[in-house]
Amino acid sequence: MKEVVFSPIIWVIAGFLFDLLRVSIPAPPVSAGVTEVDCVYLGFKTNKWDSCNGVDL
């Protein structure tokens, strides 16, 4: 649960630092980046669910 709380805070700080240092953000276009992060998180949660139910991929 800590990851869910602290992750957005850390990324906001990182974004602030990138802007402060006038460095371009090393990220893909917005929609592709959001979709990628969502899919990685979904895969992570699916793996946790499979592990709990004894499914071996």
Residue, then its C-alpha position, 0 to 999 in steps of 0.5 A: m500500500k505504501e507504493v500506491v501512496f508514495s509513487p505519485i508523490i515521488w513522480v511529482i517531485a521528479g517532474f518538478l526537478f525536471d522542469l526546474l533543471r529545464v531537462s526534457i521529460p524522458a517519457p513517451p507521448v502522454s496516451a502511450g505512456v499512461t497506457e503502458v503504465d496501466c498495462v504494466y500495473l495490470g500485469f503485476k496485479t494479475n500475476k499476484w492474483d494468479s499466485c494466490n490462486g495456485v495458477d502456474l503460468 
